[in-house]
Amino acid sequence: MKAKPKPRIAFLREKAGLTQLELSRLVGVTESTIQNWESGRTGTDHIQRIIKFCKALNCKVEDLIECESDIPQEASAKPASLQEIHNLLGTDEDKTEEVEAAEEVIVNE
């Protein structure tokens, strides 16, 4: 029977000077999840699959995940004017002005 490789998470965590609790908070999992990963009880299958993905696609782990910085700038650009907002929302600027005027009347009463 082939022995499962023990993850190097504990070694790397200690090298980084982190406790299991600190690493769990950074990663967004429970401390017991870190303990299970370090002992090899769980998590190693997922890591092995990710390694296989990277080898098959000839890429790094970072390449598998789309980061916000990878999103084109025009997709994250803010509207430059009120008219542009109306165009994006498909609303009529004239009706919006009427509603704002009515709200102002109500507030002033």
C-alpha positions in Angstrom: 0.0 0.0 0.0 1.4 3.4 -1.0 1.7 5.9 1.8 0.0 9.3 1.3 2.5 12.2 1.2 2.3 14.3 4.3 1.7 17.9 3.4 4.4 20.5 4.1 1.9 22.9 5.5 3.2 22.7 9.0 6.8 23.2 7.9 5.9 26.2 5.7 3.6 27.7 8.4 6.4 27.5 11.0 8.9 28.9 8.6 6.5 31.8 8.1 6.3 32.3 11.9 2.6 31.7 12.1 0.5 29.7 14.6 -2.2 27.4 13.3 -4.8 29.9 14.6 -3.1 32.8 12.7 -2.9 30.8 9.5 -6.5 29.7 9.8 -7.6 33.3 10.1 -5.5 34.4 7.1 -6.9 31.5 5.0 -10.5 31.8 6.2 -10.9 28.3 7.7 -11.1 26.9 11.2 -8.0 26.0 13.3 -9.1 22.4 13.2 -9.1 22.5 9.4 -5.4 23.6 9.6 -4.7 20.8 12.0 -6.3 18.2 9.7 -4.4 19.5 6.7 -1.1 19.4 8.6 -1.7 15.9 9.8 -2.6 14.7 6.3 -6.1 13.6 7.5 -7.9 15.9 5.0 -7.1 18.4 2.3 -4.3 16.6 0.6 -6.5 15.3 -2.2 -7.5 18.8 -3.1 -3.9 19.9 -3.2 -2.9 16.9 -5.3 -5.7 17.8 -7.8 -4.5 21.4 -8.0 -1.0 20.2 -8.7 -2.3 18.0 -11.5 -4.3 20.9 -13.0 -1.1 23.0 -13.0 1.0 20.3 -14.6 -1.7 19.5 -17.2 -2.1 23.2 -18.1 1.5 24.1 -17.7 0.7 27.0 -15.3 1.1 28.2 -11.7 -1.6 28.0 -9.0 -2.1 31.7 -9.3 -2.9 31.3 -13.0 -5.9 29.2 -12.1 -7.6 32.0 -10.2 -8.9 35.2 -11.7 -7.8 38.2 -9.6 -9.5 41.6 -9.5 -6.4 43.1 -11.0 -6.9 40.8 -14.0 -10.3 42.4 -14.8 -10.2 45.0 -17.6 -10.2 48.5 -16.4 -13.2 49.6 -18.4 -15.3 47.0 -16.6 -14.4 48.5 -13.3 -14.5 52.2 -14.4 -17.0 54.4 -12.7 -19.6 56.3 -14.6 -18.4 59.8 -15.4 -21.7 61.6 -15.3 -25.3 61.4 -14.2 -26.4 60.9 -17.8 -24.0 57.9 -18.1 -25.6 56.4 -14.9 -29.1 56.8 -16.5 -27.8 55.2 -19.7 -26.4 52.2 -17.7 -29.6 51.8 -15.7 -31.9 52.4 -18.7 -33.8 55.2 -16.8 -35.1 58.5 -18.1 -33.2 61.5 -16.7 -36.3 63.7 -17.1 -38.4 61.4 -14.8 -35.6 61.4 -12.3 -35.6 65.2 -12.2 -39.4 65.2 -11.7 -39.1 62.7 -8.8 -36.3 64.8 -7.2 -38.4 68.0 -7.6 -41.4 66.2 -6.0 -39.2 65.0 -3.1 -37.9 68.5 -2.6 -41.5 69.9 -2.4 -42.4 67.2 0.2 -39.3 68.0 2.3 -39.9 71.7 2.2 -43.6 71.3 3.3 
